[in-house]
Structures are given as C-alpha cells and as structure tokens.
Amino acid sequence: MDMLPLGRAARAWLVIFGLLCMTVVGGCNMLAALGYIAHEDADEPDFTELNGKRVAVVCRPVENLRYADASAAPDLASAVGALLKEKVKKCQVISSSDVAEWADEHNWNEYAEVGKALKADMVVGIDLEQFSLNEGQTLYQGRSSVHIFVYDMKKGGRQVWDKKPVPTVYPPNSAVAMTDRSESEFRRQYMAVLAEHIARHFYAHDPRADFASDTNVLDP
C-alpha cells in the first residue's frame, strides 16, 4: 500500500520529535532520518522548462566590470552551467568555453543571438550588475546583483522568464579578515555561492541552506 506524502506541518512536527529523541538516544540513524525529512521539504524550482533541453548560459557584465574584473562574468557563467548540468534532469549545457569564444568573436546585443548561433533550445542570460569582494581595506564580503533571463529559441528567441535584480551578500552577517583567507580562496567560495543562488531557480533546493552561510565560510 502506497503512503501519502507528508504535509509541511507534519514534517515540521517530525523534525521537532526527532530533535527531542536525539537528546535522549542520539546516533547516526536519527540524523539520517532527519536528513530525509528535510529533503522532502525542498522548495520547487521557479522555472522547470530547462529539463531535457540544450542550454547556453551567457553572462554579461555592466561596462565598468569589464575592466575592473574581466573574469567575473565568464567564471560565473561556467559555474552556473556546471550546476544546471548536474542538477537539472537531462539538461545538456553547451560548453562555457564555446559560449565565451563565440561571444568574444562576434558583436551581439541580445542573448538570443548567442543561442541561435550555438543551436541552443534555451538561453539563460545573466546581467551581472554588481560584483565585488572587499568590505573596506582589510575584510572580504562578497556583494553582487544579477538580473536573470530565459529565452526560448523554439519560440523565436522570445523571453519566457526573468528574475529582477537579486542582491547577494556573502557571508550575510559578517565579514572575513584578509589575514584568514587568500583572495583567490574567498573568490572561489563566493563564486560558488553566487552561482548556486542563480542556478537554484531551476531545480528543487533546500530552503534552509542560506542559514549556514556564515558557518560555511569558516571552512577553507
């Protein structure tokens, strides 16, 4: 006999019950059970039509970022593409190097132009409107703002979804001393966080993941 899926309220009570049990019995089995319950409570994606599609991920920086940090946009596109390939069902992501090569060699204005040239089914376009790593002279705290678009090339390159500029601050409630982390290490960690914030619009994800941001940044 099939069991009905648990509602959010029921799962919340199970988590509370599990935490109470851990104070008495502890153990890995209880932790595994709680992990399963949390997974069942994942947020659904905002846009699901990348499933099974050939996708180009293109990131375009604002003009001043082209000179201040020329690698931010291609690095972000590559990181987002890797997550989509891993987490979106049967999503075929066009190589980030192929996208970057075409974009560098051609004059283009619209994301759909890139998708048409590379024979994509869908284009995920990212306007990188802000990107910085430093908070003052001695601290790291990543800040960015992105506007995300999706274009359907099977519909003549029409825009079918967008997410208005979303600011991301990492870590959200603190900063990291430059003496504790090299710039390359912090940049790599922040780029991974920013890419996940963008890519998770397209796959189910744990809504509680952000709560651990300040703790995770302590891990090199």
C-alpha positions as CSV (number, residue, x, y, z in Angstrom):
1,M,0.0,0.0,0.0
2,D,1.4,3.4,-1.0
3,M,1.9,6.0,1.7
4,L,0.6,9.5,1.2
5,P,3.3,12.3,1.2
6,L,3.7,14.2,4.4
7,G,2.5,17.8,4.5
8,R,4.7,20.6,5.6
9,A,3.2,20.8,9.1
10,A,3.5,17.1,9.7
11,R,7.2,17.2,8.6
12,A,7.8,20.1,10.9
13,W,6.4,18.1,13.9
14,L,8.5,15.1,12.9
15,V,11.7,17.2,12.9
16,I,10.8,18.5,16.4
17,F,10.1,15.0,17.5
18,G,13.4,13.8,16.1
19,L,15.4,16.6,17.8
20,L,13.8,15.6,21.1
21,C,14.7,11.9,20.5
22,M,18.3,12.9,19.7
23,T,18.7,14.4,23.1
24,V,17.8,11.0,24.6
25,V,19.3,8.4,22.2
26,G,21.4,10.3,19.6
27,G,23.0,8.4,16.9
28,C,23.6,8.4,13.1
29,N,20.3,6.7,12.3
30,M,18.3,9.6,13.7
31,L,20.4,12.1,11.8
32,A,19.8,10.2,8.6
33,A,16.1,10.2,9.2
34,L,16.1,14.0,9.8
35,G,18.0,14.5,6.6
36,Y,15.3,12.6,4.7
37,I,12.5,14.6,6.2
38,A,14.3,17.9,5.3
39,H,14.9,16.7,1.7
40,E,11.1,16.1,1.4
41,D,10.5,19.7,2.3
42,A,12.6,21.1,-0.6
43,D,11.5,24.3,-2.4
44,E,10.3,23.7,-6.0
45,P,12.1,25.5,-8.9
46,D,10.7,28.7,-10.2
47,F,11.2,27.6,-13.8
48,T,11.2,24.0,-14.9
49,E,11.5,24.1,-18.7
50,L,15.2,23.6,-18.9
51,N,14.6,19.9,-18.3
52,G,15.8,17.9,-21.2
53,K,16.9,21.0,-23.2
54,R,20.2,22.1,-24.8
55,V,21.0,25.2,-22.8
56,A,23.5,28.1,-23.3
57,V,24.4,30.0,-20.2
58,V,25.6,33.6,-21.0
59,C,26.7,36.2,-18.5
60,R,27.2,39.8,-19.5
61,P,28.8,42.4,-17.1
62,V,28.0,46.0,-16.9
63,E,30.6,48.2,-18.6
64,N,32.7,49.1,-15.6
65,L,33.1,45.4,-14.6
66,R,34.6,44.6,-17.9
67,Y,37.7,46.4,-16.8
68,A,37.5,46.1,-13.0
69,D,37.1,42.3,-13.1
70,A,37.1,40.8,-16.6
71,S,36.9,37.2,-15.5
72,A,33.9,37.5,-13.2
73,A,31.2,37.1,-15.9
74,P,32.8,34.0,-17.7
75,D,33.6,32.4,-14.3
76,L,30.0,32.9,-13.2
77,A,28.5,31.5,-16.4
78,S,30.8,28.4,-16.1
79,A,29.8,27.8,-12.5
80,V,26.1,28.2,-13.2
81,G,26.3,25.9,-16.2
82,A,28.0,23.2,-14.2
83,L,25.2,23.3,-11.6
84,L,22.5,23.1,-14.2
85,K,24.2,20.1,-15.9
86,E,24.5,18.3,-12.5
87,K,21.0,19.1,-11.0
88,V,18.5,19.7,-13.9
89,K,17.2,16.5,-15.3
90,K,18.7,15.6,-18.7
91,C,19.9,19.2,-19.2
92,Q,22.6,19.4,-21.9
93,V,24.7,22.6,-21.2
94,I,26.7,24.0,-24.0
95,S,30.4,24.2,-23.1
96,S,31.2,27.5,-21.4
97,S,34.4,27.8,-23.5
98,D,32.3,27.5,-26.7
99,V,29.9,30.2,-25.4
100,A,32.7,32.5,-24.4
101,E,34.6,32.0,-27.6
102,W,31.6,32.9,-29.8
103,A,30.7,35.9,-27.6
104,D,34.2,37.3,-27.8
105,E,34.5,36.9,-31.5
106,H,31.2,38.4,-32.5
107,N,29.3,41.7,-32.0
108,W,26.0,40.9,-30.3
109,N,23.3,42.7,-28.4
110,E,20.7,40.1,-27.4
111,Y,21.2,36.8,-25.6
112,A,19.0,35.1,-28.2
113,E,21.7,35.8,-30.8
114,V,24.1,33.6,-28.9
115,G,21.5,30.9,-28.6
116,K,20.7,30.9,-32.3
117,A,24.4,30.7,-33.2
118,L,25.1,27.8,-30.9
119,K,21.9,26.0,-31.7
120,A,20.5,26.1,-28.2
121,D,17.0,25.3,-27.2
122,M,17.1,27.7,-24.3
123,V,19.4,30.5,-23.2
124,V,19.9,31.5,-19.6
125,G,21.1,35.1,-19.7
126,I,22.7,36.8,-16.7
127,D,23.2,40.6,-16.4
128,L,25.9,41.0,-13.8
129,E,25.2,44.4,-12.5
130,Q,27.5,44.4,-9.4
131,F,30.3,42.2,-8.3
132,S,32.8,42.9,-5.5
133,L,34.8,41.0,-2.9
134,N,36.1,43.6,-0.5
135,E,34.5,45.3,2.5
136,G,36.9,48.0,3.4
137,Q,40.7,47.7,3.4
138,T,41.1,44.5,5.5
139,L,37.9,42.5,5.1
140,Y,36.2,40.3,2.5
141,Q,32.5,40.3,2.0
142,G,31.1,39.4,-1.5
143,R,28.4,41.6,-2.9
144,S,26.7,41.2,-6.2
145,S,23.4,42.0,-8.1
146,V,22.2,40.0,-11.1
147,H,19.2,40.0,-13.4
148,I,18.4,36.6,-14.8
149,F,16.5,35.9,-18.1
150,V,15.5,32.8,-20.0
151,Y,14.9,32.8,-23.8
152,D,13.1,30.0,-25.7
153,M,14.8,29.5,-29.0
154,K,12.0,27.2,-30.2
155,K,9.7,30.3,-29.9
156,G,11.9,32.5,-32.0
157,G,14.1,33.6,-29.1
158,R,11.3,35.1,-27.1
159,Q,11.9,35.9,-23.4
160,V,9.8,33.5,-21.3
161,W,11.0,34.2,-17.8
162,D,13.1,36.6,-15.8
163,K,14.1,37.4,-12.2
164,K,14.6,41.0,-11.4
165,P,18.0,42.1,-10.0
166,V,18.7,39.9,-7.0
167,P,21.4,41.1,-4.5
168,T,23.6,38.6,-2.8
169,V,25.8,39.3,0.2
170,Y,28.2,36.6,1.5
171,P,28.7,36.0,4.3
172,P,25.4,37.7,5.0
173,N,26.0,38.7,8.6
174,S,29.8,39.0,8.9
175,A,33.0,39.6,7.0
176,V,36.2,37.6,6.6
177,A,39.6,39.0,7.6
178,M,42.1,39.1,4.8
179,T,44.6,37.5,7.1
180,D,42.4,34.4,7.4
181,R,41.9,33.7,3.7
182,S,43.6,34.4,0.4
183,E,41.7,36.4,-2.2
184,S,41.7,33.5,-4.6
185,E,40.2,31.2,-1.9
186,F,37.5,33.7,-0.9
187,R,36.7,34.5,-4.6
188,R,36.3,30.8,-5.4
189,Q,33.9,30.3,-2.4
190,Y,31.8,33.3,-3.1
191,M,31.5,32.5,-6.8
192,A,30.2,29.1,-5.8
193,V,27.6,30.7,-3.5
194,L,26.5,33.2,-6.2
195,A,26.2,30.5,-8.9
196,E,24.1,28.4,-6.6
197,H,21.8,31.4,-5.8
198,I,21.2,31.8,-9.5
199,A,21.0,28.1,-10.6
200,R,18.6,27.0,-7.9
201,H,15.8,28.9,-9.6
202,F,15.8,25.9,-12.0
203,Y,15.9,22.9,-9.6
204,A,14.5,21.9,-6.2
205,H,16.6,23.0,-3.3
206,D,16.8,23.2,0.4
207,P,15.3,26.5,1.6
208,R,17.3,26.3,4.8
209,A,20.7,26.3,3.0
210,D,21.3,30.0,3.5
211,F,21.1,29.8,7.3
212,A,24.5,28.0,7.3
213,S,26.3,30.7,5.1
214,D,28.2,32.4,8.0
215,T,29.3,29.0,9.3
216,N,30.4,27.5,6.0
217,V,32.6,30.5,5.2
218,L,34.9,29.4,8.0
219,D,35.7,26.2,6.2
220,P,38.5,26.7,3.6
